[in-house]
Amino acid sequence: MGGILAGVLDAVWTTATFLVLPAVIIEELDLGRALRRATYIVESSLRLVAVSEIGAGTVVGVASFVTIVHSILLGRGAFYLAETALGSSTAALLFGGALGVTVAAVGIAIVAALSRYVTCAYPTCLFPWARELERARVAGRDERSVVAPAPIAALLSP
């Protein structure tokens, strides 16, 4: 149970820290006020943050797993093709191994870059949405009237 709680706290803290940069850029706040603003957004929209964080994490995790498995399989296929075409000499096996590792590494590097992109882009979409929800609350409007940004809506749609 402690591990689950630690994971939840880590996810909330990570999301809050990623909201600091949008607060600095969008609202033109200094670092101290941006930290307070990001903390306030997470505290006041914890359900929103949690649900969208789980959605983003799930999509990135599944896509990463599938892509990494495919990259490894493609690397193994490249090794097999090199071995078949060049024979089983030491040089052919080294070439095939290098080719297979390179193919797998390129796929894994692409996954790492895209995962990092989503990790950075997600809070940038979350911040304006949280601001609009905050404005809706202050104005007495129903929060459901605030439409999620398209990337987050895609993550949350069934």
DSSP file (Angstrom, degrees, kcal/mol; ACC not computed):
  #  RESIDUE AA STRUCTURE BP1 BP2  ACC     N-H-->O    O-->H-N    N-H-->O    O-->H-N    TCO  KAPPA ALPHA  PHI   PSI    X-CA   Y-CA   Z-CA
    1    1 A M     >        0   0    0      0, 0.0     4,-2.3     0, 0.0     5,-0.2   0.000 360.0 360.0 360.0 -37.2    0.0    0.0    0.0
    2    2 A G  H  >  +     0   0    0      1,-0.2     4,-2.4     2,-0.2     5,-0.2   0.868 360.0  53.3 -64.2 -36.5    2.9    2.3    0.8
    3    3 A G  H  > S+     0   0    0      2,-0.2     4,-2.2     1,-0.2    -1,-0.2   0.887 108.6  49.2 -65.5 -39.2    4.3    1.8   -2.7
    4    4 A I  H  > S+     0   0    0      2,-0.2     4,-2.3     1,-0.2    -2,-0.2   0.932 112.2  47.9 -65.1 -45.6    1.0    2.7   -4.3
    5    5 A L  H  X S+     0   0    0     -4,-2.3     4,-2.7     1,-0.2     5,-0.2   0.905 111.2  51.0 -62.1 -41.8    0.8    5.9   -2.2
    6    6 A A  H  X S+     0   0    0     -4,-2.4     4,-2.4     1,-0.2    -1,-0.2   0.897 109.9  50.7 -62.8 -39.6    4.4    6.8   -3.1
    7    7 A G  H  X S+     0   0    0     -4,-2.2     4,-2.3     2,-0.2    -2,-0.2   0.900 110.9  48.0 -64.1 -41.3    3.6    6.3   -6.8
    8    8 A V  H  X S+     0   0    0     -4,-2.3     4,-2.5     2,-0.2    -2,-0.2   0.931 112.9  47.8 -65.1 -45.8    0.5    8.5   -6.6
    9    9 A L  H  X S+     0   0    0     -4,-2.7     4,-2.7     1,-0.2     5,-0.2   0.889 111.5  51.5 -62.8 -38.7    2.5   11.2   -4.7
   10   10 A D  H  X S+     0   0    0     -4,-2.4     4,-2.8    -5,-0.2    -1,-0.2   0.919 110.5  48.1 -63.5 -43.7    5.3   11.0   -7.2
   11   11 A A  H  X S+     0   0    0     -4,-2.3     4,-2.4     2,-0.2    -2,-0.2   0.909 113.6  47.1 -64.3 -42.1    2.9   11.4  -10.2
   12   12 A V  H  X S+     0   0    0     -4,-2.5     4,-2.5     2,-0.2    -2,-0.2   0.932 114.5  46.5 -65.8 -45.5    1.2   14.4   -8.5
   13   13 A W  H  X S+     0   0    0     -4,-2.7     4,-2.5     2,-0.2    -2,-0.2   0.920 112.4  50.2 -63.5 -43.4    4.5   16.1   -7.7
   14   14 A T  H  X S+     0   0    0     -4,-2.8     4,-2.0    -5,-0.2    -1,-0.2   0.926 111.5  48.2 -60.8 -44.8    5.9   15.4  -11.2
   15   15 A T  H  X S+     0   0    0     -4,-2.4     4,-1.1     1,-0.2    -1,-0.2   0.914 110.7  51.6 -62.5 -42.5    2.7   16.9  -12.8
   16   16 A A  H >< S+     0   0    0     -4,-2.5     3,-0.6     1,-0.2     4,-0.5   0.916 110.0  48.8 -61.3 -42.8    2.9   19.9  -10.5
   17   17 A T  H >X S+     0   0    0     -4,-2.5     3,-0.9     1,-0.2     4,-0.5   0.865 108.8  53.1 -68.1 -33.1    6.6   20.6  -11.4
   18   18 A F  H 3< S+     0   0    0     -4,-2.0    -1,-0.2     1,-0.2    -2,-0.2   0.697 102.5  60.0 -73.1 -17.2    5.7   20.2  -15.1
   19   19 A L  T <X S+     0   0    0     -4,-1.1     4,-1.7    -3,-0.6    -1,-0.2   0.592  87.3  77.2 -82.5 -10.6    3.0   22.9  -14.7
   20   20 A V  H <> S+     0   0    0     -3,-0.9     4,-2.3    -4,-0.5     5,-0.2   0.937  90.9  51.1 -65.5 -46.2    5.6   25.4  -13.5
   21   21 A L  H  X S+     0   0    0     -4,-0.5     4,-2.7     1,-0.2     5,-0.2   0.931 109.9  48.0 -61.7 -47.3    6.9   26.2  -17.0
   22   22 A P  H  >>S+     0   0    0      0, 0.0     4,-3.1     0, 0.0     5,-0.7   0.885 111.1  53.2 -59.6 -34.3    3.4   26.8  -18.5
   23   23 A A  H  X5S+     0   0    0     -4,-1.7     6,-1.1     1,-0.2     4,-1.0   0.902 110.9  46.1 -65.2 -39.5    2.7   29.1  -15.5
   24   24 A V  H  <5S+     0   0    0     -4,-2.3     4,-0.4     4,-0.2    -1,-0.2   0.929 122.6  35.1 -66.4 -44.9    5.9   31.0  -16.2
   25   25 A I  H  <5S+     0   0    0     -4,-2.7    -2,-0.2    -5,-0.2    -1,-0.1   0.950 124.5  36.9 -78.6 -50.3    5.2   31.3  -19.9
   26   26 A I  H  <5S+     0   0    0     -4,-3.1    -3,-0.2    -5,-0.2    -2,-0.1   0.915 131.8  26.9 -73.5 -44.1    1.4   31.7  -20.1
   27   27 A E  S  <<S-     0   0    0     -4,-1.0    -1,-0.2    -5,-0.7    -3,-0.2   0.422 100.0-128.4-100.8   1.1    0.8   33.8  -17.0
   28   28 A E        +     0   0    0     -4,-0.4     2,-0.2    -6,-0.3    -4,-0.2   0.906  50.4 161.0  54.1  49.2    4.2   35.5  -17.0
   29   29 A L        -     0   0    0     -6,-1.1    -1,-0.2     1,-0.1     2,-0.1  -0.659  41.4-114.5 -97.6 153.7    4.9   34.6  -13.4
   30   30 A D     >  -     0   0    0     -2,-0.2     4,-2.6     1,-0.1     5,-0.2  -0.334  42.8 -94.7 -75.8 171.6    8.3   34.5  -11.6
   31   31 A L  H  > S+     0   0    0      1,-0.2     4,-2.4     2,-0.2     5,-0.2   0.890 122.3  49.5 -59.9 -44.6    9.5   31.1  -10.4
   32   32 A G  H  > S+     0   0    0      1,-0.2     4,-2.0     2,-0.2    -1,-0.2   0.935 115.5  42.5 -61.7 -47.3    8.1   31.4   -6.8
   33   33 A R  H  > S+     0   0    0      1,-0.2     4,-2.6     2,-0.2    -1,-0.2   0.855 112.4  55.3 -68.3 -33.6    4.7   32.5   -7.9
   34   34 A A  H  X S+     0   0    0     -4,-2.6     4,-2.8     2,-0.2     5,-0.2   0.894 106.9  50.2 -65.8 -39.2    4.7   29.8  -10.7
   35   35 A L  H  X S+     0   0    0     -4,-2.4     4,-2.3    -5,-0.2    -2,-0.2   0.929 112.9  46.0 -63.0 -44.7    5.4   27.1   -8.1
   36   36 A R  H  X S+     0   0    0     -4,-2.0     4,-2.5     2,-0.2    -2,-0.2   0.906 113.6  49.9 -63.4 -40.7    2.5   28.3   -5.9
   37   37 A R  H  X S+     0   0    0     -4,-2.6     4,-2.5     2,-0.2    -2,-0.2   0.926 111.4  47.5 -64.2 -45.9    0.3   28.5   -9.0
   38   38 A A  H  X S+     0   0    0     -4,-2.8     4,-2.2     2,-0.2    -1,-0.2   0.904 112.6  49.7 -62.9 -41.6    1.2   25.0  -10.2
   39   39 A T  H  X S+     0   0    0     -4,-2.3     4,-2.6    -5,-0.2    -1,-0.2   0.915 110.9  50.0 -63.2 -42.7    0.6   23.7   -6.6
   40   40 A Y  H  X S+     0   0    0     -4,-2.5     4,-2.9     2,-0.2     5,-0.2   0.912 109.0  51.7 -62.1 -43.2   -2.8   25.4   -6.5
   41   41 A I  H  X S+     0   0    0     -4,-2.5     4,-1.6     1,-0.2    -1,-0.2   0.926 112.4  45.5 -61.1 -44.8   -3.9   24.0   -9.8
   42   42 A V  H  < S+     0   0    0     -4,-2.2    -2,-0.2     1,-0.2    -1,-0.2   0.932 115.2  47.3 -65.0 -44.2   -3.0   20.5   -8.7
   43   43 A E  H >< S+     0   0    0     -4,-2.6     3,-0.7     1,-0.2    -2,-0.2   0.899 117.5  41.4 -63.9 -40.5   -4.7   20.9   -5.4
   44   44 A S  H 3< S+     0   0    0     -4,-2.9    -1,-0.2     1,-0.2    -2,-0.2   0.676 126.3  33.6 -83.6 -16.1   -7.9   22.4   -6.8
   45   45 A S  T 3X S+     0   0    0     -4,-1.6     4,-2.9    -5,-0.2     5,-0.2  -0.175  72.3 138.1-128.9  40.0   -8.1   20.0   -9.8
   46   46 A L  H <> S+     0   0    0     -3,-0.7     4,-3.0     1,-0.2     5,-0.2   0.881  74.7  49.6 -58.1 -41.4   -6.7   16.9   -8.3
   47   47 A R  H  > S+     0   0    0      2,-0.2     4,-2.8     1,-0.2     5,-0.3   0.937 112.6  47.8 -62.8 -45.9   -9.3   14.7  -10.0
   48   48 A L  H  > S+     0   0    0      1,-0.2     4,-2.3     2,-0.2     5,-0.3   0.927 114.8  45.9 -58.2 -47.5   -8.7   16.3  -13.3
   49   49 A V  H  X S+     0   0    0     -4,-2.9     4,-2.5    -7,-0.2     5,-0.2   0.928 114.4  47.8 -63.8 -45.6   -4.9   15.9  -12.9
   50   50 A A  H  X S+     0   0    0     -4,-3.0     4,-2.6    -5,-0.2     5,-0.2   0.937 113.9  45.2 -63.3 -47.5   -5.2   12.3  -11.7
   51   51 A V  H  X S+     0   0    0     -4,-2.8     4,-2.4     1,-0.2    -1,-0.2   0.926 117.4  43.3 -64.9 -44.8   -7.5   11.1  -14.5
   52   52 A S  H  X S+     0   0    0     -4,-2.3     4,-2.7    -5,-0.3    -1,-0.2   0.856 113.4  52.5 -72.0 -32.2   -5.6   12.8  -17.3
   53   53 A E  H  X S+     0   0    0     -4,-2.5     4,-2.8    -5,-0.3    -2,-0.2   0.910 110.9  47.4 -65.7 -42.5   -2.2   11.7  -15.8
   54   54 A I  H  X S+     0   0    0     -4,-2.6     4,-2.5    -5,-0.2    -2,-0.2   0.919 113.4  48.8 -64.6 -42.6   -3.5    8.1  -15.7
   55   55 A G  H  X S+     0   0    0     -4,-2.4     4,-2.4    -5,-0.2     5,-0.2   0.938 114.7  43.9 -61.6 -47.5   -4.8    8.4  -19.3
   56   56 A A  H  X S+     0   0    0     -4,-2.7     4,-2.6     1,-0.2     5,-0.3   0.923 115.1  49.1 -64.6 -44.2   -1.5    9.9  -20.6
   57   57 A G  H  X S+     0   0    0     -4,-2.8     4,-2.5    -5,-0.2    -1,-0.2   0.889 112.0  48.8 -63.0 -39.5    0.6    7.4  -18.7
   58   58 A T  H  X S+     0   0    0     -4,-2.5     4,-2.7    -5,-0.2     5,-0.3   0.939 113.2  45.7 -66.4 -47.2   -1.5    4.5  -19.9
   59   59 A V  H  X S+     0   0    0     -4,-2.4     4,-2.4     1,-0.2     5,-0.2   0.936 116.6  44.9 -62.7 -46.4   -1.4    5.5  -23.6
   60   60 A V  H  X S+     0   0    0     -4,-2.6     4,-2.6    -5,-0.2     5,-0.2   0.917 114.4  49.8 -64.5 -42.8    2.4    6.2  -23.5
   61   61 A G  H  X S+     0   0    0     -4,-2.5     4,-2.5    -5,-0.3    -2,-0.2   0.930 114.1  42.8 -62.8 -47.1    3.1    3.0  -21.6
   62   62 A V  H  X S+     0   0    0     -4,-2.7     4,-2.6     2,-0.2     5,-0.2   0.936 116.4  47.6 -65.8 -46.2    1.1    0.8  -24.0
   63   63 A A  H  X S+     0   0    0     -4,-2.4     4,-2.3    -5,-0.3    -2,-0.2   0.898 113.2  49.1 -62.8 -39.8    2.4    2.5  -27.1
   64   64 A S  H  X S+     0   0    0     -4,-2.6     4,-2.8    -5,-0.2     5,-0.2   0.931 111.2  49.1 -65.0 -45.5    6.0    2.3  -25.8
   65   65 A F  H  X S+     0   0    0     -4,-2.5     4,-2.5    -5,-0.2     5,-0.2   0.946 113.6  45.5 -59.4 -49.2    5.7   -1.4  -24.9
   66   66 A V  H  X S+     0   0    0     -4,-2.6     4,-2.3     1,-0.2    -1,-0.2   0.917 115.3  47.0 -61.9 -44.0    4.3   -2.3  -28.3
   67   67 A T  H  X S+     0   0    0     -4,-2.3     4,-2.5    -5,-0.2    -1,-0.2   0.891 112.0  49.7 -67.9 -39.6    6.9   -0.2  -30.2
   68   68 A I  H  X S+     0   0    0     -4,-2.8     4,-2.5     2,-0.2     5,-0.2   0.922 111.0  49.4 -65.7 -43.2    9.8   -1.6  -28.2
   69   69 A V  H  X S+     0   0    0     -4,-2.5     4,-2.4    -5,-0.2    -2,-0.2   0.930 113.0  47.4 -60.7 -44.1    8.7   -5.2  -28.7
   70   70 A H  H  X S+     0   0    0     -4,-2.3     4,-2.8    -5,-0.2    -2,-0.2   0.893 110.3  52.6 -64.2 -38.8    8.4   -4.5  -32.4
   71   71 A S  H  X S+     0   0    0     -4,-2.5     4,-2.4     2,-0.2    -2,-0.2   0.916 110.5  47.2 -62.9 -42.8   11.8   -2.8  -32.5
   72   72 A I  H  X S+     0   0    0     -4,-2.5     4,-2.5     2,-0.2    -2,-0.2   0.917 113.0  48.9 -65.2 -42.4   13.4   -5.8  -30.9
   73   73 A L  H  X S+     0   0    0     -4,-2.4     4,-2.5     2,-0.2    -2,-0.2   0.905 111.5  49.2 -64.3 -40.4   11.6   -8.2  -33.3
   74   74 A L  H  X S+     0   0    0     -4,-2.8     4,-2.5     2,-0.2    -2,-0.2   0.894 110.6  51.2 -64.4 -39.2   12.7   -6.1  -36.2
   75   75 A G  H  X S+     0   0    0     -4,-2.4     4,-2.2     2,-0.2    -2,-0.2   0.912 110.6  47.9 -62.7 -42.6   16.3   -6.1  -34.9
   76   76 A R  H  X S+     0   0    0     -4,-2.5     4,-2.5     1,-0.2    -2,-0.2   0.899 111.4  51.3 -64.2 -40.1   16.1   -9.9  -34.6
   77   77 A G  H  X S+     0   0    0     -4,-2.5     4,-2.6     2,-0.2    -2,-0.2   0.895 108.5  51.0 -63.6 -40.2   14.7  -10.1  -38.1
   78   78 A A  H  X S+     0   0    0     -4,-2.5     4,-2.3     2,-0.2    -2,-0.2   0.905 110.8  49.2 -63.4 -41.2   17.6   -7.9  -39.4
   79   79 A F  H  X S+     0   0    0     -4,-2.2     4,-2.6     2,-0.2    -2,-0.2   0.932 111.7  48.7 -61.6 -45.8   20.1  -10.2  -37.7
   80   80 A Y  H  X S+     0   0    0     -4,-2.5     4,-2.6     2,-0.2    -2,-0.2   0.911 111.5  49.2 -62.5 -43.4   18.4  -13.2  -39.2
   81   81 A L  H  X S+     0   0    0     -4,-2.6     4,-2.7     2,-0.2     5,-0.2   0.908 112.3  48.0 -63.2 -42.1   18.4  -11.7  -42.7
   82   82 A A  H  X S+     0   0    0     -4,-2.3     4,-2.6     2,-0.2     5,-0.3   0.914 113.0  48.4 -64.6 -41.8   22.1  -10.8  -42.5
   83   83 A E  H  X S+     0   0    0     -4,-2.6     4,-1.5     2,-0.2    -2,-0.2   0.905 114.1  46.6 -64.1 -41.4   22.9  -14.2  -41.3
   84   84 A T  H  < S+     0   0    0     -4,-2.6    -2,-0.2    -5,-0.2    -1,-0.2   0.910 118.0  41.3 -67.4 -43.0   20.9  -15.9  -44.1
   85   85 A A  H  < S+     0   0    0     -4,-2.7    -2,-0.2    -5,-0.2    -1,-0.2   0.857 126.8  30.9 -75.0 -35.4   22.4  -13.6  -46.8
   86   86 A L  H  < S-     0   0    0     -4,-2.6     3,-0.4     1,-0.3    -2,-0.2   0.503 105.1-124.2-105.7  -6.0   26.0  -13.6  -45.6
   87   87 A G     <  -     0   0    0     -4,-1.5    -1,-0.3    -5,-0.3    -2,-0.1  -0.394  39.3 -64.3  90.2-172.0   26.3  -17.0  -44.0
   88   88 A S  S    S+     0   0    0     -2,-0.1    -1,-0.2     4,-0.1    -5,-0.1  -0.031  80.7 134.8-109.9  31.2   27.4  -17.9  -40.5
   89   89 A S     >  -     0   0    0     -3,-0.4     4,-2.6    -6,-0.1     5,-0.2  -0.312  70.0-107.9 -70.3 164.1   31.0  -16.6  -40.6
   90   90 A T  H  > S+     0   0    0      1,-0.2     4,-2.5     2,-0.2     5,-0.2   0.917 120.7  49.5 -60.7 -43.9   32.2  -14.6  -37.7
   91   91 A A  H  > S+     0   0    0      1,-0.2     4,-2.6     2,-0.2    -1,-0.2   0.905 111.5  49.2 -62.6 -41.5   32.2  -11.4  -39.7
   92   92 A A  H  > S+     0   0    0      2,-0.2     4,-3.0     1,-0.2    -2,-0.2   0.905 111.9  48.4 -65.2 -41.3   28.7  -12.0  -40.9
   93   93 A L  H  X S+     0   0    0     -4,-2.6     4,-2.7     2,-0.2    -2,-0.2   0.897 112.4  48.6 -66.8 -39.6   27.4  -12.7  -37.4
   94   94 A L  H  X S+     0   0    0     -4,-2.5     4,-2.6    -5,-0.2    -2,-0.2   0.921 113.9  46.6 -64.7 -43.2   29.1   -9.5  -36.1
   95   95 A F  H  X S+     0   0    0     -4,-2.6     4,-2.8     2,-0.2    -2,-0.2   0.941 114.2  47.6 -62.8 -47.0   27.6   -7.5  -39.0
   96   96 A G  H  X S+     0   0    0     -4,-3.0     4,-2.7     1,-0.2    -2,-0.2   0.893 112.9  49.2 -61.1 -40.8   24.2   -9.1  -38.4
   97   97 A G  H  X S+     0   0    0     -4,-2.7     4,-2.6     2,-0.2     5,-0.2   0.922 112.4  47.1 -64.5 -44.5   24.4   -8.5  -34.7
   98   98 A A  H  X S+     0   0    0     -4,-2.6     4,-2.3     2,-0.2    -2,-0.2   0.907 113.9  48.4 -63.3 -41.7   25.4   -4.8  -35.2
   99   99 A L  H  X S+     0   0    0     -4,-2.8     4,-2.6     2,-0.2    -2,-0.2   0.930 112.6  48.0 -63.9 -45.7   22.6   -4.4  -37.7
  100  100 A G  H  X S+     0   0    0     -4,-2.7     4,-2.3     1,-0.2    -2,-0.2   0.911 113.0  47.1 -62.2 -43.7   20.1   -6.0  -35.4
  101  101 A V  H  X S+     0   0    0     -4,-2.6     4,-2.8     2,-0.2    -1,-0.2   0.900 112.4  51.0 -65.1 -40.2   21.1   -3.9  -32.4
  102  102 A T  H  X S+     0   0    0     -4,-2.3     4,-2.4    -5,-0.2    -2,-0.2   0.928 110.4  48.2 -63.4 -45.6   21.1   -0.7  -34.5
  103  103 A V  H  X S+     0   0    0     -4,-2.6     4,-1.8     1,-0.2    -2,-0.2   0.933 115.7  44.3 -60.9 -46.3   17.6   -1.4  -35.8
  104  104 A A  H  X S+     0   0    0     -4,-2.3     4,-2.4     1,-0.2    -2,-0.2   0.908 112.8  52.0 -64.7 -41.8   16.3   -2.1  -32.3
  105  105 A A  H  X S+     0   0    0     -4,-2.8     4,-2.6     1,-0.2    -2,-0.2   0.874 106.8  52.9 -64.9 -37.9   18.1    0.9  -30.8
  106  106 A V  H  X S+     0   0    0     -4,-2.4     4,-2.2     2,-0.2    -1,-0.2   0.937 110.8  47.1 -63.3 -45.2   16.7    3.3  -33.3
  107  107 A G  H  X S+     0   0    0     -4,-1.8     4,-2.1     1,-0.2    -2,-0.2   0.915 113.7  47.5 -61.0 -43.4   13.1    2.1  -32.5
  108  108 A I  H  X S+     0   0    0     -4,-2.4     4,-2.4     1,-0.2    -1,-0.2   0.881 110.5  52.3 -67.1 -37.6   13.8    2.4  -28.8
  109  109 A A  H  X S+     0   0    0     -4,-2.6     4,-2.4     2,-0.2    -1,-0.2   0.891 108.6  50.8 -64.6 -39.3   15.3    5.9  -29.2
  110  110 A I  H  X S+     0   0    0     -4,-2.2     4,-2.6     2,-0.2     5,-0.2   0.921 110.5  49.3 -63.6 -43.2   12.2    7.0  -31.2
  111  111 A V  H  X S+     0   0    0     -4,-2.1     4,-2.7     1,-0.2     5,-0.2   0.918 110.6  50.3 -61.4 -43.4   10.0    5.7  -28.4
  112  112 A A  H  X S+     0   0    0     -4,-2.4     4,-2.1     2,-0.2    -2,-0.2   0.918 112.1  47.4 -62.1 -43.4   12.0    7.5  -25.8
  113  113 A A  H  X S+     0   0    0     -4,-2.4     4,-2.2     2,-0.2    -2,-0.2   0.925 114.4  45.7 -65.0 -44.8   11.9   10.8  -27.7
  114  114 A L  H  X S+     0   0    0     -4,-2.6     4,-2.4     2,-0.2    -2,-0.2   0.884 111.7  52.2 -67.3 -37.8    8.1   10.6  -28.3
  115  115 A S  H  X S+     0   0    0     -4,-2.7     4,-2.3    -5,-0.2    -1,-0.2   0.911 110.6  48.1 -62.8 -41.6    7.5    9.6  -24.6
  116  116 A R  H  X S+     0   0    0     -4,-2.1     4,-1.9    -5,-0.2    -2,-0.2   0.894 109.5  53.5 -65.9 -39.3    9.5   12.6  -23.5
  117  117 A Y  H  X S+     0   0    0     -4,-2.2     4,-3.2     2,-0.2     5,-0.2   0.938 110.7  45.7 -59.8 -47.6    7.5   14.8  -25.9
  118  118 A V  H  X S+     0   0    0     -4,-2.4     4,-2.6     1,-0.2    -2,-0.2   0.903 109.8  55.4 -63.7 -40.1    4.2   13.6  -24.5
  119  119 A T  H  < S+     0   0    0     -4,-2.3    -1,-0.2     1,-0.2    -2,-0.2   0.849 116.6  37.0 -61.0 -34.6    5.5   14.1  -20.9
  120  120 A C  H  X S+     0   0    0     -4,-1.9     4,-0.8    -5,-0.1    -2,-0.2   0.854 118.4  47.9 -85.1 -37.3    6.3   17.7  -21.7
  121  121 A A  H  X S+     0   0    0     -4,-3.2     4,-1.6    -5,-0.2     5,-0.2   0.833  99.5  68.5 -74.4 -32.8    3.3   18.5  -23.9
  122  122 A Y  H >X S+     0   0    0     -4,-2.6     4,-2.5    -5,-0.2     3,-0.5   0.923 101.1  44.1 -56.3 -51.6    0.7   17.0  -21.6
  123  123 A P  H 3> S+     0   0    0      0, 0.0     4,-2.6     0, 0.0    -1,-0.2   0.833 108.3  59.9 -65.3 -27.9    1.1   19.7  -18.8
  124  124 A T  H 3< S+     0   0    0     -4,-0.8    -2,-0.2     1,-0.2    -3,-0.1   0.852 112.0  39.3 -66.6 -32.7    1.1   22.4  -21.4
  125  125 A C  H <X S+     0   0    0     -4,-1.6     4,-1.2    -3,-0.5    -1,-0.2   0.839 114.8  54.3 -78.8 -36.2   -2.3   21.2  -22.5
  126  126 A L  H  X S+     0   0    0     -4,-2.5     4,-2.8    -5,-0.2     5,-0.2   0.872  99.3  62.4 -66.2 -37.9   -3.4   20.6  -18.9
  127  127 A F  H  X S+     0   0    0     -4,-2.6     4,-2.2     1,-0.2    -1,-0.2   0.938 105.1  42.1 -59.7 -53.7   -2.6   24.1  -17.7
  128  128 A P  H  > S+     0   0    0      0, 0.0     4,-2.4     0, 0.0    -1,-0.2   0.873 114.9  53.1 -63.4 -33.3   -5.0   26.1  -19.9
  129  129 A W  H  X S+     0   0    0     -4,-1.2     4,-2.4     2,-0.2    -2,-0.2   0.933 109.2  47.9 -64.2 -45.5   -7.7   23.6  -19.3
  130  130 A A  H  X S+     0   0    0     -4,-2.8     4,-2.2     1,-0.2    -1,-0.2   0.880 110.7  52.8 -62.9 -37.7   -7.2   23.9  -15.5
  131  131 A R  H  X S+     0   0    0     -4,-2.2     4,-2.3    -5,-0.2    -1,-0.2   0.919 109.5  48.0 -62.7 -43.9   -7.4   27.7  -15.9
  132  132 A E  H  X S+     0   0    0     -4,-2.4     4,-2.3     2,-0.2    -2,-0.2   0.881 110.8  51.3 -66.4 -37.4  -10.6   27.5  -17.8
  133  133 A L  H  X S+     0   0    0     -4,-2.4     4,-2.3     2,-0.2    -1,-0.2   0.904 109.5  51.0 -63.3 -40.2  -12.1   25.2  -15.2
  134  134 A E  H  X S+     0   0    0     -4,-2.2     4,-2.3     2,-0.2    -2,-0.2   0.916 110.4  48.4 -62.3 -44.2  -11.0   27.6  -12.5
  135  135 A R  H  X S+     0   0    0     -4,-2.3     4,-2.3     1,-0.2     6,-0.2   0.882 109.8  52.8 -63.7 -38.5  -12.7   30.5  -14.4
  136  136 A A  H  X>S+     0   0    0     -4,-2.3     5,-2.4     2,-0.2     4,-0.7   0.912 109.2  49.4 -64.1 -41.8  -15.9   28.4  -14.8
  137  137 A R  H ><5S+     0   0    0     -4,-2.3     3,-0.8     1,-0.2    -2,-0.2   0.928 111.9  47.8 -61.8 -45.3  -16.0   27.7  -11.0
  138  138 A V  H 3<5S+     0   0    0     -4,-2.3    -1,-0.2     1,-0.2    -2,-0.2   0.882 113.2  48.0 -64.0 -38.3  -15.5   31.4  -10.2
  139  139 A A  H 3<5S-     0   0    0     -4,-2.3    -1,-0.2    -5,-0.2    -2,-0.2   0.533 114.7-116.9 -80.5  -6.1  -18.3   32.4  -12.7
  140  140 A G  T <<5 +     0   0    0     -3,-0.8    -3,-0.2    -4,-0.7     2,-0.1   0.637  66.4 142.7  80.3  13.8  -20.6   29.7  -11.3
  141  141 A R      < -     0   0    0     -5,-2.4     2,-0.3    -6,-0.2    -1,-0.3  -0.468  61.6 -93.1 -83.7 159.8  -20.8   27.7  -14.5
  142  142 A D    >   -     0   0    0      1,-0.1     3,-1.9    -2,-0.1     4,-0.3  -0.563  27.6-137.6 -70.7 130.5  -20.9   24.0  -14.7
  143  143 A E  G >  S+     0   0    0     -2,-0.3     3,-1.7     1,-0.3    -1,-0.1   0.780 100.6  68.8 -61.8 -26.7  -17.3   22.6  -15.1
  144  144 A R  G 3  S+     0   0    0      1,-0.3    -1,-0.3     3,-0.0    -2,-0.0   0.664  86.3  69.3 -67.8 -13.4  -18.6   20.1  -17.7
  145  145 A S  G <  S+     0   0    0     -3,-1.9     2,-0.6     2,-0.1    -1,-0.3   0.661  80.1  89.8 -76.8 -15.0  -19.1   23.1  -20.0
  146  146 A V  S <  S-     0   0    0     -3,-1.7     2,-0.3    -4,-0.3   -13,-0.0  -0.736  76.6-140.4 -86.9 120.1  -15.4   23.5  -20.3
  147  147 A V        -     0   0    0     -2,-0.6     3,-0.1     1,-0.1   -15,-0.1  -0.624  14.7-122.6 -84.1 134.2  -14.1   21.4  -23.2
  148  148 A A        -     0   0    0     -2,-0.3   -22,-0.1     1,-0.1    -1,-0.1  -0.419  37.4 -93.1 -69.9 148.0  -10.8   19.6  -22.8
  149  149 A P    >>  -     0   0    0      0, 0.0     4,-3.0     0, 0.0     3,-0.5  -0.313  43.2-106.6 -57.9 148.3   -8.0   20.4  -25.2
  150  150 A A  H 3> S+     0   0    0      1,-0.2     4,-2.4     2,-0.2     5,-0.2   0.842 116.5  51.9 -51.5 -45.0   -8.0   17.9  -28.1
  151  151 A P  H 3> S+     0   0    0      0, 0.0     4,-1.2     0, 0.0    -1,-0.2   0.913 116.0  40.8 -61.6 -40.0   -4.9   15.9  -27.0
  152  152 A I  H <> S+     0   0    0     -3,-0.5     4,-2.0     2,-0.2    -2,-0.2   0.896 112.5  54.5 -74.4 -39.3   -6.3   15.4  -23.6
  153  153 A A  H  X S+     0   0    0     -4,-3.0     4,-1.5     1,-0.2    -1,-0.2   0.889 106.3  53.4 -59.6 -38.5   -9.8   14.7  -24.8
  154  154 A A  H  < S+     0   0    0     -4,-2.4    -1,-0.2    -5,-0.3    -2,-0.2   0.869 109.5  48.6 -64.0 -36.1   -8.4   12.0  -27.1
  155  155 A L  H  < S+     0   0    0     -4,-1.2    -1,-0.2     1,-0.2    -2,-0.2   0.848 115.9  43.0 -70.1 -33.6   -6.7   10.4  -24.1
  156  156 A L  H  < S+     0   0    0     -4,-2.0    -2,-0.2    -5,-0.1    -1,-0.2   0.615  89.9 102.0 -91.2 -12.8   -9.9   10.5  -22.0
  157  157 A S     <        0   0    0     -4,-1.5    -3,-0.0    -5,-0.2    -4,-0.0  -0.457 360.0 360.0 -75.8 145.6  -12.4    9.4  -24.6
  158  158 A P              0   0    0      0, 0.0    -1,-0.1     0, 0.0    -4,-0.1   0.501 360.0 360.0 -71.6 360.0  -13.5    5.8  -24.5
